[in-house]
Amino acid sequence: MSPLDSAASGATIWLTGLSGAGKSTIAEAVAGELIRRGHRVQILDGDEVRTNLSAGLGFSREDRNTHVQRVGFVAELLARHGVIALVPVIAPYADARDTVRAHHEAHGTPYHEVYVATPLRECQRRDVKGLYAKAAAGELTGLTGVDDPYEPPRRPDLTIDTEHVDLVDAVTVIGTLLTELKETA
């Protein structure tokens, strides 16, 4: 039996890390397994949500924090209603992530932060979206982890380095985290 069989009903799993770290890939794999096991799941991908929920926001610290808080609000609302919200969003600033955690705690909604701690050099090698190449060519500024800060979580609930942890193992450890949520609920 997989840990995902007995996962909590209703929780937010926030995957934070640099662009190209593997946040969305992990979220999609976890979602697939959870759905297959009969759970209600929603992925709130940062790029998709930014287009629809945060249209008009730029990439200043204030705008990034507003975007993170909006996504956090939606995630908490979904989780409070029995959905497992998987949130692969960079969320570069610790204070914004702390605000999201506090909002969940204020509503008694399970929340866990997963730091996808893939090193910058590996993210640059992958360069899934071509952002690092554009930054290197001077075509893009404000790239998180390059010329804009990324504040790693101080106390993540789980750390996964996708340079050393494969996708199957990442799904398993997140499943274990969700099982622990259910056991403490």
N, C-alpha and C positions, 0 to 999 in steps of 0.2 A: 504494500500500500504506500502510495506517495504522500508526502506531507500536504500536497495540494488537495487531496481527497477530503481532508478535515480542516480546510482553511476557514478563517473567520468569515462571517457574512457582514460586510460593511466595514471597510477600513480604507485608509489612504496610504499608499506606498509611494513616496516621493523619491524619484531617482534623480540625483543631482550629480553633475560632473561636466567636464568640458565637451565642446562639440566634437563628435567622433568617438567619444568614450565607449559608446555601446548602450546608452540609456534606452533608446527607442527599440533597439533590437531585443534587449532583455524584456522590456515591457510587452512587446508583441508576443514573445515566446511564453511568458508567464500568462498573459491573457488567453492565449490559445489553449494552454493546459487547464486553466481554471474554467473556461467556457466548456471544454470537453467534459469536465467533471460536474457541470451543472450550476456553476456559480454565475452570478450577475456581475459583469465586469465592464468598465469603461476606461479606455485610454484617453488621457487628456494630454496629447502631444503638444509641446511648446510652440512649434511652428504653426500647426493647424489652429490652435486656440488663439494665438496672436493675430492671425488673419481675421478671425471672426469675433472674438471677444475683446481683443485689445487693438483693433484697427485704429490707426491714428497715433498710436504710441510709438515713440522712437526708442533709442537705446541709451538714453541718459540713465544715471543711477535712479533718479526718481521714476522715470517711465518703466524701467526694468522692475523696480519694486512694486509699482502699481500692477503691472502684468502678473507678477508672482502672487500678489494678494488676491487678484481676481481669480486666477486659476485655483488658488488655495480655497477660496470661498466655494467655488463650484465643486471641487473635490470633496470638501467636508459635507456639503449638502447631499451629494450622491452617497457618500459613505454612511451618513446618518440614516439614509433610507435603504440600506442593505446592499449597496453596490460596492464592489472592490474597485476603487479608483486608483489606477496606475498612472503616475504623473512623471513622464520623462521630460523634465524642464530644467535647464541649466541652473537657474536661480543663483546667480553668482554671489549674492551678498548674504552673509550670515544673518543679519538683522531681519531681512525679509523672510528667510526660512524660519527664523524663530517666531516671527509674527504668525505665520501659517500654523506652526505647531501649537502656539498659544490659543489660536482660534479653535483648533480641534479639541484641545484640552478643555477649553471653556464649555464646549458642548458635549463633552464626554465621548468624543468620537476617536476611535483608534487611529493613530498616525505613526508611521515609521519612516525615517529618513535613511535612504540607501545611498551611500557615496560610491559612485562608479569612478574609482580613483585611478583610471588609466592615465599613465604619464603623458605629458604634453607631446613629447617626441613621437609616441605611438599614435596619438590622435592626429598629429601632423602627417605621419606616414600614411594613415588611412585616408585622411582628407575627403571624407564621404561627400561633402557638399562643395568642395573646392574653395572653402573659405580661407584656409591657411595659405594656399597658393596665391589667392588674391591679396591677402595681407602682406605676404612676402614681396609681391610685385608692386606694392604701394597703392593698390586699387581699392583697398578696404581698410578702414580704421575702426577702432573700438571693438576689436575681436577679443572676446573673453579669453583670458589666459595668455594673450599675446601682448596687446597694448591697452587692455582694460582688465581690471582685477578679477580674479576668482578667489573667493575666500572659502577654502575647504571647510567642511563641517568640523566643529570642535568635538562633538560627541555623536557621530552617526550611530544609528541602531545596527547598521551593517555596512561593511566596506567590501567592495568587489573590484578587483583590478583585472579587467578583461584581457590584459596582456598575459596573465598567468592563470586565469580562471575561465574555463570554456563555458559556452552557453548552457549546456545541460546542467553543469554544476551551479551556475548562477540561478537558474530556475529552481533547482532543488533548495538552495539556501534561502531564497525568498519564500518558497513554500514552507520551509521550517519556521521562518519569521511569522508568516500568517497563521500557522498552527499555534505558535506561542501566543499570538493575539487572542485566538479563540479560547485557549486554556486559561488566560488571565481575565477574560471577560466575565 
